[in-house]
Amino acid sequence: MNTLDIYAVILAAGVGSRFRGSNVPKQFMELHGSTIVASTVEKFIVQPAFKGIVVVFSKAWFEHGQQIFLKKPYVDKLLFCEGGSTRQESLYNACRFLLKETGKDCFIVSHDAARPFVSNRIIMDNIRSINSGYVACDTVVPCTDTIVESINEDIISEIPNRNLLYQGQTPQSFLSSLYLSAFQKLGNLDSVTDAAKILKLSGVPIKLVQGDVSNIKITTEYDLQFANFILGSTR
């Protein structure tokens, strides 16, 4: 049984390079009367299992990000941390920030700010995995499409067995000290896109948590239009 504190970390430091036609990062854009980042944070605020919630913003947008939450009734439950130049560095900074703030190890449930449709069930399943003894877990959904690999971007090099493949989502949850150690040990992480790979490369066993196809990530303008349509049709 886990006896350590659990913190949520909302990663909102990205620049949204695949989102065209906006002069602000996508996480600050409007989503059905709110912002994407606030909509996401509010999915975690209601969970009593979290000791606190850390929202990670880039240096350039740090003050702007804080301003979004200053008048929220739950602002006293939030901590704000400056991110890094990559997703992994931002998560590393959050781990170091919490270690400095609390002086002790903790579990982290990390989530993309651009996934505002994460369900209570998914969050709770991550927390249950931690509380049942796992040191890391990753939210995934089974692949429904055939995955094709091409090393040279011209000719198919392999077609893996779809029945063994999953698509990664977030949250990704883990013991903070394990992530800090793995990050420091592995060095160059430019090609690593998520926490699960860093932990796996360091030999950490990772429990699968069942995600949901509705847990979409807002990456393009179409995704945002679709998200607003969903919310508009369900309220």
N, C-alpha and C positions, 0 to 999 in steps of 0.2 A: 504494500500500500504506500502510495506516495505521500510524503510528509512535507515536501518542499512547496513553496509558494508557486503559483502559476500566473504568468503575465501574458497578455496578448500583445503582439507587436504588429502594427499595421504599417506596411511598407508603402509610403506615398512619396518617395523621392525620385521616381523615374521622370524622364522627360517626354515619354510618349512619342517616340520618333516615328512610329507607324500611324499616328493620328494626324491627318493633314487638315489644314484650314483653320487652325486655332493658334492664338498667340499665348495661350496658357496650357500647362500640362493637363492631360485629360482628367486626372483625378480631381481637379478643381472646377470642372465643367458642371453645368446644371443637370440634375437628374430628377425630374418630376418635382420641381419646387425646392429641391435641396441641392447639395453637391454630391458627386460620386463618393468622395472620401468620407463625408459625414454620414451618408447612407450606410456605408460599410462599417464605420466605427460603431454606429448605433445597433448593429447586429451583435456586437460583443459587450456593449455597456450593460445589457440586460442579464448577463451571465454572472451570478454571484460567485462562481468558482475563481474568477480572476481577481488577484490582489490589486492589479492596476492594468492600465492600457497605455502602451507607448506608441505614439504616432511619429513616424520618421519622415522628415521633410528634407529636401535638398537645401543647401546653404542659400541659394538664390531665392527660394520660395518659402523659406522658413517663417518669416514674419507674416507673410500672406496666409500660410497654412494655419498658424496660431490664431489669426484674426477670425477665421471661420468658426472656431470653437469657443472664443472668449465669452460669448453670451449664451452658450448652451447650458442648460441646468446641470449637466453632468461634468462640466469642465474640471471640477476638482478631482475627478477620477482619472484624469489624463496626465500623461507625462509626454514631453516633446523632446525629440532627439534629432540631431543633424545627421543626415545620411552621408554616403560616400559616392564615388564615381561609378560604382556598379551595384547591382542588387545585392550581391554577396557582401560587399564592403558595408553597405547600409545595414544589413543584418548583423554583421560583425560589430559595427558601431553600437547597435542597440543592445547587444549582449554585454559589451564593455560598459555601456551606460548604466545598465541595470546592476552590474557587479559593483560599480562605483557608488550607485545610489543606495543599494541595500547591504553591500558588504558580504553577500553570500550567494551561493549557487541557487538557481531556480529553473523551472521549466518554462519554455516559451512556446506559445501557439502563434506562429507567424502566418500572416495572411496578406494577400495583395489588396491594396486599396481599390484596385479596379475590378474586384469581384464582389459587388454589392448584393448579390443574390444568394450568398452563402446561407444555408439553412441552420436553424437551431440544432437539428439532428446531427449535422456534420460537425458542428462545433462541439457538441456534447460527446460525440463518438471519439473525437480527438482527446478530450479531457478524460474520458473513460479509459482509453488506451494508456494514457499516462498513469492514471490512478491504479491500473491493474498490473503495473510493473514494467511496461515497455519504456525504453529510454528515448525512442524516436518513432514517429509514425508519419505517413504521407497519405494525403487524400488523393484517390485515383478513381477513374472510371474505366471499364473495359473498352478496348478499341473496337469500334464497329466497322471501320473501314480497313481495307488492306493497306499495310504500310510498305512502301517501296524505298529501298536505300540505294543511293547512287553516290559513289565516292568522287566521281569526276563531274557530276552534274550533267551528264550526257547519256551514259549507259547505265542500266540497272545493274547493280552489283549484288544485291540480295533482296529477297522478299521474306521477311521473318514470319514465323507462325503467329497469326493474329490472336489465336486463343491464349497465347502466353503474354500478350502485350496489354499495357494499360496506359492511359493518358493521365499525366500528372495535373493536379489542381492544387489549390491551397484551401485550408490551412496545412502547414507542415509543422509538426511539433517535436520538440527535442529538449534534452538537458542542455542548458546554456554552456556549461563547461566543456561538454563534448564538442560543441560547434566551435567554440573559441580555440580549442586544442587542434581540431582538424584544419581550421582555416590557417592557423599559424604554421602548421606542419606542411601543408600542401604547397604553399607558395603561389605560383602563377595560376590564377583561377579565371582567366579571361574567357575560356570556353565553357565554363561551368555555369549553368543557368538556374540552378536551384539548390536549396539546402540539402535535399535528400542525396544528391550526387556527392556532395562534399563529405557527408557522413558515411555514405556507402564506400567511397574511396578510402576512408579511414578504418573500414572494417566494422562499422556500427550496424547492428541488425535493425531493420526498419519495418515496422508493422504497417500493413495496408489498412487504410480506412476507406470505406465505400463512399465515394463522392456522389454527385448528381449532375446530369446533363444540364440542369437549370443553373448550375453554379458557373455561369459564363464569365469570361474576362472581357471587359470592354477595352478593345484594342484599336478599333477603327471607327470611323464616323457611322458606318452601318450598324455596328454593335450598339452605339449609343442611341441611335434611332430605334433600334429593336427593343432596347431596355426601356426607353420611354414609352414605347407602344405597349409593352407588357404591363408596366405600372398603370398606364392610363386605362387599360382594359380590365384591370382587376380591382380598381378602387372606385 
